[in-house]
Amino acid sequence: MTRPARLAVGVVSAGRVGSVLGAALARAGHAVAAVSAVSDASVRRAERLLPDVPVLPPDEVAARCDLVLLALPDDVLAPMTSGLARAGALRAGQIVVHTSGAHGVDVLGAAAEAGALPLALHPIMTFTGREEDLERLTAAAVGITAGSGDEAAWHVGEALTVEMGAEPVRVPEAARPLYHAALAHGANHLATIVADSVDLLRDAGIDRPDRVVAPLLSASLDNSLRHEGRALTGPVARGDSGTVAAHLRVLAEQAPDVRPTYAALARRTVARARIAGLLGEDAARELETLLERGPETGPDTTDPDDGRDLQ
């Protein structure tokens, strides 16, 4: 893979993603020429990760750079790109990159009209905006989107990704919405589920619930990635409707805001356990009825856990 020439990089703006990717490109041998930062947190982040780089308005950042890195919220990308183009800050020969997972290159239409090469480079990682993120990036993949049929642009995106130490993954423009929904469903909802679990343990009087649940959750994630559906455990996968009914009752009484999420995810678990061959049709139908109508229609028994697993 041909290495891009040494580029003057401009970062708009110094959020958690932009500052880290700017630092990663600098570590790869490119020169960060300017950065934009508005909030005090962004200014401090730029000073820490991009030391001695001048802080300038976005149009001045873009005008002096070969590679413009737009690390902006999804809804800001199109108007910012259009504004930079109207200001004459974008030109032929530039590379204009955004880091959004939700968009491909269509959102950079104004940059393409100005003659720039549009690219989407979405790091599939959660960042804190601190130095350790540079190491996290080396274990991450980056979702790349370039213009359809523009193989040279794809190669530029892949080369930049490899230079930063990450793994390039091609994502066609049409696949971006489903790609991003998949990532958000996994990462964002996982964080919500973990927080709910920790809160429920704390409400149950368990000391240090984060430490108690961490090994279980880590093992569950590892098993799920290695074995997919066959990694399912717990009362739903076993067909223990009495335990599920007890869960629904206690959540209705003590955590009514969590109960709908538990029931919805339990229904998805029933479907996946059936596909994986872990749950028979009769047990699956009984659980589906219980989850649809509530525990008052299900058996009122104690937990029949036979010790096959701890979940």
C-alpha positions as CSV (number, residue, x, y, z in Angstrom):
1,M,0.0,0.0,0.0
2,T,1.4,3.3,-1.0
3,R,2.1,5.7,1.9
4,P,0.5,9.2,1.5
5,A,3.0,12.0,1.3
6,R,3.6,14.0,4.4
7,L,0.5,16.1,4.8
8,A,-0.4,19.3,6.6
9,V,-3.3,18.3,8.7
10,G,-6.0,20.6,10.0
11,V,-8.4,19.4,12.8
12,V,-11.9,20.8,13.0
13,S,-12.5,20.5,16.0
14,A,-10.5,19.3,19.0
15,G,-13.2,17.1,20.5
16,R,-12.4,13.6,21.9
17,V,-12.1,12.1,18.4
18,G,-10.5,14.9,16.5
19,S,-7.7,15.5,18.9
20,V,-6.8,11.8,19.1
21,L,-6.9,11.3,15.4
22,G,-4.8,14.4,14.9
23,A,-2.3,13.1,17.4
24,A,-2.3,9.7,15.6
25,L,-1.6,11.3,12.2
26,A,1.2,13.4,13.8
27,R,2.7,10.2,15.2
28,A,2.5,8.7,11.7
29,G,4.7,11.5,10.4
30,H,2.2,14.1,9.2
31,A,2.2,17.7,10.5
32,V,-0.8,19.1,12.3
33,A,-0.7,22.7,11.1
34,A,-3.8,24.1,12.9
35,V,-6.8,23.1,15.1
36,S,-10.1,24.7,16.0
37,A,-11.3,24.6,19.6
38,V,-14.1,26.6,21.1
39,S,-14.8,25.2,24.6
40,D,-12.3,25.4,27.5
41,A,-12.2,21.5,27.5
42,S,-11.4,21.5,23.8
43,V,-8.6,24.1,24.2
44,R,-7.1,22.0,27.0
45,R,-7.4,18.9,25.0
46,A,-5.6,20.5,22.1
47,E,-2.9,21.8,24.3
48,R,-2.4,18.3,25.7
49,L,-2.6,16.1,22.6
50,L,-1.6,18.7,19.9
51,P,1.0,20.8,21.7
52,D,2.3,24.0,20.0
53,V,-0.4,23.7,17.3
54,P,-2.1,27.1,16.6
55,V,-5.8,27.3,17.5
56,L,-7.6,29.1,14.7
57,P,-11.2,29.5,13.3
58,P,-12.4,26.6,11.2
59,D,-12.0,28.4,7.8
60,E,-8.4,29.3,8.6
61,V,-7.6,25.8,9.7
62,A,-9.0,24.3,6.5
63,A,-7.3,26.9,4.2
64,R,-3.8,26.1,5.3
65,C,-4.1,22.3,5.2
66,D,-3.8,19.4,2.8
67,L,-6.0,17.2,4.9
68,V,-9.0,18.7,6.6
69,L,-10.2,16.5,9.4
70,L,-13.8,17.3,10.3
71,A,-14.5,15.7,13.7
72,L,-18.0,17.2,14.2
73,P,-21.4,16.1,15.3
74,D,-23.5,14.4,12.5
75,D,-25.9,17.2,12.0
76,V,-23.1,19.9,11.7
77,L,-21.1,18.2,9.0
78,A,-23.1,19.3,5.9
79,P,-23.5,23.0,7.0
80,M,-19.9,23.2,8.1
81,T,-18.6,21.7,4.8
82,S,-20.8,24.1,2.8
83,G,-19.7,27.1,4.9
84,L,-16.0,26.2,4.4
85,A,-16.6,25.8,0.6
86,R,-18.3,29.2,0.4
87,A,-15.5,30.8,2.3
88,G,-13.0,29.5,-0.2
89,A,-11.3,27.3,2.4
90,L,-11.6,24.1,0.4
91,R,-9.8,23.6,-2.9
92,A,-8.8,21.0,-5.5
93,G,-6.2,18.6,-4.3
94,Q,-7.2,18.6,-0.6
95,I,-8.4,15.5,1.2
96,V,-11.5,16.3,3.3
97,V,-12.2,13.6,5.9
98,H,-15.0,13.3,8.4
99,T,-15.3,10.9,11.4
100,S,-19.0,10.3,11.6
101,G,-20.3,6.8,11.7
102,A,-23.7,7.7,10.4
103,H,-22.6,9.4,7.1
104,G,-20.7,8.3,4.0
105,V,-19.2,10.8,1.6
106,D,-22.4,12.3,0.3
107,V,-22.5,14.7,3.2
108,L,-19.2,16.1,1.9
109,G,-20.8,17.1,-1.4
110,A,-19.7,20.7,-1.2
111,A,-16.1,19.6,-0.7
112,A,-16.3,17.4,-3.8
113,E,-17.7,20.2,-5.8
114,A,-14.7,22.3,-4.8
115,G,-12.4,19.6,-6.2
116,A,-11.4,18.0,-2.9
117,L,-11.2,14.3,-2.3
118,P,-14.0,13.3,0.2
119,L,-13.5,10.4,2.7
120,A,-15.3,9.0,5.7
121,L,-13.0,7.5,8.3
122,H,-15.0,6.4,11.3
123,P,-13.0,4.9,14.2
124,I,-15.0,2.0,15.7
125,M,-13.9,2.8,19.2
126,T,-15.1,5.0,22.1
127,F,-12.7,7.7,23.1
128,T,-12.0,9.8,26.2
129,G,-9.8,12.4,24.5
130,R,-6.8,11.3,26.6
131,E,-3.4,9.9,25.6
132,E,-4.4,6.3,26.2
133,D,-6.8,6.6,23.3
134,L,-3.8,6.5,20.9
135,E,-3.2,2.9,22.1
136,R,-6.8,2.0,21.9
137,L,-6.8,3.1,18.3
138,T,-4.2,0.5,17.4
139,A,-6.6,-2.2,18.5
140,A,-9.5,-0.7,16.6
141,A,-11.0,-0.9,13.1
142,V,-11.9,2.2,11.1
143,G,-15.0,2.2,8.8
144,I,-13.9,3.7,5.5
145,T,-16.2,5.1,2.8
146,A,-15.1,6.7,-0.4
147,G,-16.8,7.5,-3.7
148,S,-18.3,4.5,-5.5
149,G,-15.7,3.2,-8.0
150,D,-13.0,5.6,-6.9
151,E,-10.4,3.0,-6.1
152,A,-7.7,5.6,-5.6
153,A,-9.8,7.3,-2.9
154,W,-10.4,4.0,-1.1
155,H,-6.7,3.3,-1.1
156,V,-6.0,6.8,0.4
157,G,-8.4,6.0,3.2
158,E,-6.9,2.6,3.9
159,A,-3.4,4.0,3.9
160,L,-4.2,6.7,6.3
161,T,-5.9,4.2,8.6
162,V,-3.0,1.8,8.5
163,E,-0.6,4.7,9.3
164,M,-2.6,5.4,12.4
165,G,-2.2,1.8,13.5
166,A,-5.8,0.8,13.0
167,E,-7.5,-1.8,10.7
168,P,-9.3,-0.5,7.6
169,V,-12.8,-1.9,6.9
170,R,-14.6,-0.8,3.7
171,V,-18.2,0.3,4.3
172,P,-20.2,1.2,1.1
173,E,-22.3,4.4,1.2
174,A,-25.6,2.5,1.1
175,A,-24.6,0.3,4.0
176,R,-23.7,3.3,6.4
177,P,-27.1,3.5,8.1
178,L,-27.3,-0.2,9.0
179,Y,-23.6,-0.3,9.9
180,H,-24.0,2.6,12.3
181,A,-27.2,1.3,13.8
182,A,-25.4,-2.0,14.5
183,L,-22.6,-0.3,16.3
184,A,-24.8,2.0,18.3
185,H,-27.1,-0.9,19.3
186,G,-24.1,-2.9,20.5
187,A,-22.0,-0.3,22.2
188,N,-24.4,2.4,23.4
189,H,-27.1,-0.1,24.6
190,L,-24.5,-2.2,26.2
191,A,-23.4,0.7,28.3
192,T,-27.0,1.3,29.3
193,I,-27.6,-2.4,30.3
194,V,-24.4,-2.4,32.3
195,A,-25.4,0.7,34.2
196,D,-28.8,-0.8,34.9
197,S,-27.3,-4.0,36.2
198,V,-24.9,-2.1,38.5
199,D,-27.8,0.1,39.8
200,L,-30.0,-2.9,40.5
201,L,-27.2,-4.6,42.4
202,R,-26.6,-1.5,44.4
203,D,-30.3,-1.3,45.2
204,A,-30.1,-4.9,46.4
205,G,-27.5,-3.8,48.9
206,I,-24.5,-5.3,47.2
207,D,-21.2,-3.6,48.0
208,R,-19.0,-2.6,45.0
209,P,-21.4,-3.9,42.4
210,D,-19.1,-2.8,39.6
211,R,-16.4,-5.2,40.8
212,V,-18.9,-7.9,41.5
213,V,-20.4,-7.9,38.0
214,A,-17.3,-7.1,35.9
215,P,-15.9,-10.7,35.6
216,L,-19.3,-12.0,34.6
217,L,-19.9,-9.3,32.0
218,S,-16.4,-9.6,30.6
219,A,-16.8,-13.4,30.2
220,S,-20.2,-13.0,28.7
221,L,-18.9,-10.5,26.1
222,D,-15.9,-12.8,25.3
223,N,-18.1,-15.9,24.9
224,S,-20.6,-14.0,22.8
225,L,-17.9,-12.8,20.3
226,R,-16.3,-16.3,20.2
227,H,-19.4,-18.5,20.1
228,E,-22.3,-16.2,19.1
229,G,-25.7,-17.8,19.8
230,R,-24.2,-20.8,21.5
231,A,-22.9,-18.5,24.2
232,L,-26.4,-17.8,25.5
233,T,-26.9,-18.8,29.2
234,G,-29.3,-17.9,31.9
235,P,-33.0,-18.6,32.7
236,V,-34.4,-17.7,29.2
237,A,-31.9,-19.9,27.4
238,R,-32.8,-22.7,29.9
239,G,-36.5,-22.2,29.5
240,D,-36.9,-21.4,33.2
241,S,-40.2,-19.5,33.0
242,G,-40.6,-19.4,36.8
243,T,-37.4,-17.5,37.2
244,V,-38.3,-15.1,34.4
245,A,-41.7,-14.5,36.0
246,A,-40.0,-13.8,39.4
247,H,-37.7,-11.3,37.6
248,L,-40.6,-9.5,36.0
249,R,-42.4,-9.3,39.4
250,V,-39.5,-7.9,41.3
251,L,-38.7,-5.4,38.6
252,A,-42.3,-4.2,38.4
253,E,-42.2,-3.6,42.1
254,Q,-38.7,-2.2,42.6
255,A,-37.4,-1.0,39.2
256,P,-40.4,-0.3,36.9
257,D,-38.3,1.8,34.5
258,V,-36.0,-1.2,33.9
259,R,-38.7,-3.9,33.4
260,P,-39.7,-3.0,29.8
261,T,-36.1,-3.2,28.7
262,Y,-35.6,-6.6,30.5
263,A,-38.8,-7.9,28.8
264,A,-37.8,-6.7,25.4
265,L,-34.3,-8.1,25.6
266,A,-35.7,-11.4,27.0
267,R,-37.9,-11.7,23.9
268,R,-34.9,-11.2,21.6
269,T,-33.1,-13.8,23.7
270,V,-35.9,-16.3,23.2
271,A,-35.7,-15.8,19.5
272,R,-31.9,-16.3,19.5
273,A,-32.0,-19.3,21.8
274,R,-34.5,-20.9,19.5
275,I,-32.3,-20.3,16.5
276,A,-29.3,-21.7,18.3
277,G,-31.2,-24.8,19.2
278,L,-31.0,-24.2,22.9
279,L,-34.7,-23.7,23.5
280,G,-37.5,-26.0,22.4
281,E,-40.7,-24.8,20.8
282,D,-42.9,-25.4,23.8
283,A,-40.6,-23.6,26.2
284,A,-40.1,-20.8,23.7
285,R,-43.9,-20.3,23.4
286,E,-44.4,-20.4,27.1
287,L,-41.8,-17.7,27.6
288,E,-43.1,-15.5,24.8
289,T,-46.6,-15.7,26.4
290,L,-45.2,-14.8,29.8
291,L,-43.2,-11.9,28.4
292,E,-46.1,-10.6,26.4
293,R,-48.8,-10.8,29.1
294,G,-46.8,-10.4,32.3
295,P,-46.0,-12.7,35.2
296,E,-49.6,-13.0,36.4
297,T,-50.2,-15.6,33.6
298,G,-47.0,-17.5,34.2
299,P,-46.1,-20.1,36.8
300,D,-45.4,-18.7,40.3
301,T,-42.5,-20.9,41.4
302,T,-39.1,-20.4,42.9
303,D,-36.0,-20.3,40.9
304,P,-35.5,-23.8,39.4
305,D,-31.8,-23.1,38.6
306,D,-30.0,-26.4,38.6
307,G,-26.5,-24.9,38.9
308,R,-25.7,-25.2,35.2
309,D,-24.6,-21.6,35.1
310,L,-24.5,-18.5,37.3
311,Q,-26.6,-16.1,35.3
